[in-house]
Amino acid sequence: MPIYEYHCDPCDHTFETLIRSASDAARCPRCGGVEVAKVLSVPAAAQTGRPRADLPICADPAPSFGCGRPQCAGGSCAGLD
């Protein structure tokens, strides 16, 4: 179930709410109004479990591309070969 961010125009309040179905209407928790607009926000993702062991970890990153190895100069890590 997605959580959406809304902005209430009448009271100038921004809030998040859970929308369970298409028939649910977002209401402002401050004023109770329904004159709200959906706000574009960055989606959040939770990382669960262990990190993937097959992805290389570059311990000493270079300021340009890759991890500093000559093989990584093209932008792809040499550990993925």
C-alpha positions as CSV (number, residue, x, y, z in Angstrom):
1,M,0.0,0.0,0.0
2,P,1.6,3.2,-1.1
3,I,2.1,6.3,1.1
4,Y,1.7,9.5,-0.8
5,E,2.7,13.0,0.1
6,Y,0.1,15.8,-0.3
7,H,-0.1,19.6,0.1
8,C,-3.3,21.2,1.5
9,D,-3.9,24.5,-0.3
10,P,-6.3,26.1,2.2
11,C,-4.0,25.7,5.3
12,D,-0.6,25.4,3.5
13,H,0.2,22.1,5.2
14,T,2.2,19.2,3.7
15,F,1.6,15.7,4.9
16,E,1.9,12.0,4.1
17,T,-1.0,9.5,4.1
18,L,-1.7,5.9,3.2
19,I,-4.0,5.3,0.3
20,R,-5.5,1.8,0.4
21,S,-7.7,1.9,-2.6
22,A,-8.8,4.2,-5.5
23,S,-11.9,5.1,-3.5
24,D,-9.9,6.5,-0.6
25,A,-9.7,10.3,-0.5
26,A,-6.8,12.1,1.1
27,R,-7.8,14.5,3.9
28,C,-5.6,17.1,5.5
29,P,-4.9,16.1,9.1
30,R,-4.7,19.8,10.2
31,C,-7.9,21.2,8.8
32,G,-9.8,18.2,7.5
33,G,-10.0,19.6,4.0
34,V,-10.0,17.6,0.8
35,E,-8.6,20.3,-1.4
36,V,-5.2,18.6,-1.5
37,A,-2.7,18.1,-4.3
38,K,-0.3,15.2,-4.6
39,V,3.3,16.3,-4.3
40,L,6.1,14.6,-6.3
41,S,8.6,13.1,-3.9
42,V,11.5,10.7,-4.0
43,P,10.5,7.1,-3.4
44,A,12.1,5.4,-0.5
45,A,13.4,1.8,-0.6
46,A,14.4,-0.3,2.4
47,Q,17.4,-2.6,2.1
48,T,16.8,-5.9,3.9
49,G,19.1,-8.8,4.5
50,R,22.8,-9.0,3.6
51,P,24.5,-7.0,0.9
52,R,25.0,-9.0,-2.3
53,A,28.3,-10.8,-2.3
54,D,28.7,-10.8,-6.0
55,L,29.0,-7.1,-6.3
56,P,32.6,-5.8,-6.0
57,I,33.4,-3.2,-3.3
58,C,36.1,-0.7,-4.3
59,A,38.0,0.2,-1.2
60,D,39.9,3.1,-2.5
61,P,37.8,5.0,-5.0
62,A,39.5,7.3,-7.5
63,P,38.1,10.8,-8.0
64,S,37.2,9.9,-11.7
65,F,35.8,6.6,-12.9
66,G,35.7,3.2,-11.2
67,C,37.9,2.2,-8.3
68,G,41.2,3.5,-9.6
69,R,42.4,0.3,-11.3
70,P,43.5,0.7,-15.0
71,Q,40.7,-1.8,-16.0
72,C,38.1,0.5,-14.4
73,A,39.0,3.6,-16.4
74,G,36.1,3.1,-18.8
75,G,33.5,3.5,-16.0
76,S,32.8,-0.2,-15.4
77,C,34.4,-2.0,-12.5
78,A,37.0,-4.6,-13.3
79,G,35.4,-6.9,-10.7
80,L,32.3,-7.4,-12.9
81,D,34.3,-9.2,-15.6
